[in-house]
Amino acid sequence: MMKFIFSLLFMIPLSFLGGFWLNQVIWFLLTFIFMFSMSFSFLFTSISYEFGEDLFSYMLLLLSFWICSMMILASEKIFIFKNWSSFFLFVVLILMLSLFLTFSSLNLFIFYIFFEVSLIPTLILIVGWGYQPERLQAGIYLLFYTLLASLPMMISLFFCYNNFYSLHYFYFSSSSIFNLLVYLLINTVFFVKIPMFFVHLWLPKAHVEAPVSGSMILAGIMLKLGGYGMMRLMVMFQEIGMLINVVFIGLSLVGGFYVSLICLRQSDMKSLIAYSSVSHMGLVLAGIMTINLWGLEGSLVMMIAHGLCSSGLFCLANISYERLGSRSLYVNKGLINMMPSLSMFWFLLLASNMAAPPSMNLLGEIILINSLIGFSELSMIFLMLISFFSAVYSLFLYSYSQHGCFYSGSYSYFSCSIREFLLLMLHWLPLNLFIMSGDLMVL
């Protein structure tokens, strides 16, 4: 673990001295080196200095490296317009470092500290490189939703320390905490981060105001922090979970259905994709809350799939935005006439978004549906509705943006560059090839 932490630290001078694309190459290099430190089970490997990785951490760390590499590939405009590109690279690096320490730490307190630290680079990305003046309000939403929920978590960490005499994950399974207050205080911050319906309002706002890199990291990694934290800590709350988890499962499923309906009323492409994230992560939350093996495995698969899929869709929305200067669906019409090759990627990624085979979303949804119906047969109703409406809003976004008469005000535009095709391909390929090794996900 230390070799990656040090290689990230030593990349700091490179951000300011090396070129933009040299950084890009070294990010990909690091990602491929990291691929070889694979962890195959729930056992921790590569342990050094309070850091290590098991299958959960490894998958999310690999996703973090991948998405951060993609962020730089997607942000060519920052480099071309000399929009503080060195500082941008530095912020992405600090963000990756904090995520690396969050996912690989074996100690709950270190996890908590870096969980909070990762907020700051995200805030700098949104406020520094965002598009509209409302980005300040979006940043404050993001900050205060998370901070308000995370102070109680810190207090309850001391309670856990008092209970287990250690904050290592290893000791949490030794006895369980049967205390509703502690359960709520610890998990609220994860509910906000995932985000659960009712505390999700910061997410669409942050997405709409963020630059493409900010949206990619928010959808790809930040939402997964909540899921990861709950996967780690649910082991403490097994007894009380049996009594109270059903409330949150119900809330997530009904909320997922409501949010799918909200998606159908969006005119902003980014907003639609952001709301669809809430719907997908609602399923993940419900899966973790069932506290069974299928639920945890399905949530892991779904988190990886959603990270790649959502991030790719935000890239697509941004490519259209760079051409037409608007993200409104009323302006982005008839794109199939302008850029047919891009329409193929819209189709492929939206098909993955609605869990069509052979995407990992399908694998994740199948496992989660098993888990939730095993928990309660009644959840079948809302699972049907969520599956149906996820297909509906995906088709709505595709048909509305690709078909129809194209906007007469769009005078001239560039066709797609190879960089953009590469960017989209690198989102779509792992999303659909990983299903070949679906057995890795359920170890």
LINTAZI-V92467 format. One record per backbone hydrogen bond with DSSP energy under -0.5 kcal/mol. NH is the residue of the N-H (numbers start at 1). CO is the residue of the C=O. E is the energy in kcal/mol with one decimal. If there is no record, write none. Layout:
BEGIN
nh = (NH NH)
co = (CO CO)
e = (E E)
END
This chain:
BEGIN
nh = (4 5 6 7 8 9 10 11 12 15 15 16 16 17 18 23 24 25 26 27 28 29 30 31 32 33 34 35 36 36 37 45 48 51 52 53 55 58 59 60 61 62 63 64 65 66 67 68 69 70 71 72 73 74 75 78 79 80 81 82 83 84 88 89 90 91 92 93 94 95 96 97 98 99 100 101 102 103 104 105 106 108 111 112 113 114 115 116 117 118 119 120 120 121 122 123 124 125 126 127 128 129 130 131 135 136 138 139 140 141 142 143 144 145 146 147 148 149 150 151 152 153 154 155 156 157 158 158 159 160 161 162 163 164 165 169 171 172 173 173 174 175 177 178 179 183 184 185 186 187 188 189 191 192 193 194 195 196 199 203 204 205 206 207 208 209 210 215 216 217 218 219 220 221 222 223 224 225 225 226 227 228 229 230 231 232 233 234 236 237 237 238 241 242 243 243 244 245 247 248 249 250 251 252 253 254 255 256 257 258 259 260 261 262 263 264 265 266 269 269 272 273 274 275 276 277 278 279 280 281 282 283 284 285 286 287 288 289 290 290 291 292 296 297 298 299 300 301 302 303 304 305 306 307 308 309 310 311 312 313 314 315 316 317 318 319 320 321 322 323 324 325 329 331 332 333 334 335 336 337 338 339 342 343 344 345 346 347 348 349 350 351 352 353 354 355 356 359 360 362 363 364 365 366 367 368 369 370 371 372 373 374 375 376 379 380 381 382 383 384 385 386 387 388 389 390 391 392 393 394 395 396 397 398 399 400 401 402 403 407 407 410 411 421 422 423 424 425 426 427 427 428 429 431 432 432 433 434 436 437 438 440 441 441 442 442 443)
co = (1 1 2 3 4 5 6 8 9 11 12 12 13 13 14 19 20 21 22 23 24 25 26 27 28 29 30 31 32 33 34 53 51 48 104 45 41 54 55 56 57 58 59 60 61 62 63 64 65 66 67 68 69 70 71 75 75 76 77 79 78 82 84 85 86 87 88 89 90 91 92 93 94 95 96 97 98 99 100 101 50 167 107 108 109 110 111 112 113 114 116 116 117 117 118 119 120 121 122 123 124 125 126 209 132 133 134 135 136 137 138 139 140 141 142 143 144 145 146 147 148 149 150 151 152 153 154 155 155 156 157 158 159 160 161 106 168 169 169 170 171 172 236 176 177 179 180 181 182 183 184 185 187 188 189 190 191 191 196 200 200 201 202 203 204 205 206 211 212 213 214 215 216 217 217 218 221 221 222 222 223 224 225 226 227 228 229 230 233 233 234 235 237 238 239 240 240 241 244 244 245 246 247 248 249 250 251 252 253 254 255 256 257 258 259 260 262 263 267 327 268 269 270 271 272 273 274 275 276 277 278 279 280 281 282 283 284 285 286 287 288 287 292 293 294 295 296 297 298 299 300 301 302 303 304 305 306 307 308 309 310 311 312 313 314 315 316 317 318 319 320 321 267 328 328 331 403 401 402 334 334 335 339 339 340 341 342 343 344 345 346 347 348 349 350 352 351 356 431 359 359 360 361 362 363 364 365 366 367 368 369 370 371 372 376 377 378 378 379 380 381 382 383 384 385 386 387 388 389 390 391 392 393 394 395 396 397 398 399 331 333 407 409 417 418 419 420 421 422 423 424 424 425 427 428 429 429 430 433 434 435 437 437 438 438 439 440)
e = (-0.6 -2.0 -3.0 -2.1 -2.2 -2.2 -2.8 -0.7 -1.5 -1.6 -0.6 -0.9 -0.6 -2.8 -1.5 -1.7 -1.5 -2.3 -2.3 -2.4 -2.1 -2.2 -2.6 -2.3 -2.3 -2.3 -2.6 -1.6 -0.7 -1.1 -1.9 -3.1 -3.0 -1.6 -3.0 -2.2 -2.3 -3.1 -2.5 -2.1 -2.9 -2.7 -2.2 -2.2 -2.6 -2.5 -3.0 -2.5 -2.1 -2.2 -2.4 -1.4 -1.7 -2.4 -1.1 -0.7 -1.0 -2.8 -2.8 -1.0 -2.8 -1.5 -2.0 -2.3 -2.0 -2.5 -2.4 -2.0 -2.5 -2.4 -2.5 -2.5 -2.5 -2.4 -2.8 -2.3 -1.9 -2.7 -2.0 -0.8 -2.6 -2.8 -2.3 -2.4 -2.6 -2.3 -2.1 -1.8 -2.1 -2.0 -1.5 -0.5 -1.4 -0.8 -1.1 -2.5 -2.4 -2.6 -2.5 -2.9 -2.7 -2.2 -1.1 -1.4 -1.5 -1.2 -2.2 -2.6 -2.3 -2.4 -2.5 -2.5 -2.9 -2.5 -1.6 -2.9 -2.4 -1.2 -1.5 -1.5 -0.6 -0.6 -1.6 -1.7 -2.2 -1.6 -1.2 -0.5 -1.1 -2.2 -2.4 -2.1 -1.6 -3.3 -2.1 -1.9 -1.3 -1.4 -0.5 -0.5 -1.4 -0.5 -2.3 -0.7 -1.1 -2.2 -2.5 -2.9 -2.7 -2.1 -2.1 -0.6 -2.4 -2.4 -1.7 -2.4 -0.8 -3.2 -1.8 -1.4 -0.7 -1.0 -2.6 -2.7 -2.5 -1.8 -1.7 -2.4 -2.4 -2.3 -2.3 -2.9 -2.8 -2.3 -2.4 -1.6 -0.9 -1.0 -0.7 -0.7 -1.0 -3.0 -2.5 -2.1 -2.3 -2.0 -2.0 -2.3 -2.0 -0.6 -0.8 -0.6 -2.2 -1.5 -0.7 -0.6 -2.3 -2.3 -1.6 -0.8 -2.5 -2.3 -2.3 -2.5 -2.4 -2.7 -2.5 -2.5 -1.8 -2.4 -3.0 -1.7 -1.6 -2.1 -2.3 -0.9 -1.8 -1.6 -0.5 -2.5 -2.2 -2.2 -2.5 -2.5 -2.0 -1.4 -1.3 -1.6 -2.3 -3.0 -1.4 -1.1 -1.6 -2.6 -2.3 -2.5 -2.4 -2.2 -0.9 -0.7 -1.6 -0.5 -2.0 -2.6 -3.1 -2.2 -2.1 -2.4 -2.7 -2.4 -2.2 -2.7 -2.9 -2.2 -1.9 -2.7 -2.7 -1.3 -2.0 -2.1 -2.4 -1.8 -2.1 -2.6 -2.1 -2.3 -2.2 -2.2 -2.7 -1.3 -2.9 -2.3 -3.5 -1.0 -2.7 -2.1 -2.2 -2.2 -1.7 -1.6 -0.8 -3.0 -0.6 -1.4 -1.2 -1.0 -2.3 -2.7 -2.9 -2.7 -2.4 -2.3 -1.9 -2.2 -1.6 -2.0 -2.1 -1.9 -1.6 -0.7 -1.1 -2.9 -2.8 -2.7 -2.3 -2.6 -2.8 -2.1 -2.3 -2.9 -2.5 -2.1 -1.2 -2.4 -1.1 -1.6 -1.4 -0.6 -2.2 -2.5 -1.9 -2.8 -2.5 -2.6 -3.0 -2.2 -1.4 -1.9 -2.8 -1.5 -2.5 -2.5 -2.3 -2.3 -3.2 -2.4 -1.9 -2.6 -1.7 -0.6 -0.6 -1.3 -1.3 -1.8 -2.8 -2.4 -2.3 -2.6 -2.6 -0.6 -0.6 -2.4 -3.0 -1.0 -1.6 -0.6 -2.5 -2.0 -2.0 -0.9 -1.2 -1.6 -0.6 -0.6 -0.7 -0.5 -1.2)
END
